[in-house]
Amino acid sequence: MTPVAHPARALACSPRGGGNTDTATALFAQGFTDAGGRIEVAHLRTYHVAPCVSCQHCERSPEGSCPLSPTDNSTPLFDMLLTAPTLFIASPIYFYHLPAQLKAFIDRGQSHWIRRARGDSTLESLPRRTAWVTLVAGRKQGERLFEGSLITLRYFLRIFNFDLAPPLTLLGCDDAASLGGNTDLAARVHAYGAQAARHCPPAS
């Protein structure tokens, strides 16, 4: 049987539709497609993700299971991380960090971290892959503005054998038209998508 070829996945993580994060995701996907890649886009705000409550069930459970998984939409999101040959994440910056729903999703990765620490064969056998990240900030300047978000993303994605590519960080995108109306910034995001497609391994 021929294995299913999975497309690259892009996850737009703004809680608000139609803003710069959605624009960045669309530009990245267009660049990826123009370079010959295949990518599917999802918006995190359309998924219900219950926050981790530190119940420690995953630590006590032999399977490392999370009791919240049957109650929300986190499973298809984690499936993206398990199957995508390349991942793109776009997120706004709120108070020097990631927005609440994305952070909730990341916190729910604890059960997968437990499984990985126990030598889970599914997670350990995942191929090394690359995650591409664009972070969008309204501020025009800010010391260490993106640092905390990138540290969090780097260690979260490491559970799933993703290495973080050099990120694309955008400053001064304060209103909804900031990115789409700036030809230079839009071209940078499009080129970032094309670069990711050229480095994407064949889907498997």
Secondary structure, 3 states (H helix, E strand, C coil): CCCCCCCEEEEECCCCCCCHHHHHHHHHHHHHHHCCCCEEEEEHHHCCCCCCCCCCHHHHCCCCCCCCHHHCCHHHHHHHHHHCCEEEEEEECECCECCHHHHHHHHCCHHHHHHHHCCCHHHHCCCCEEEEEEEECCCCCCCCCCHHHHHHHHHHHHCCCEEECCCEEECCCCCCCCCCCCHHHHHHHHHHHHHHHHHCCCCC
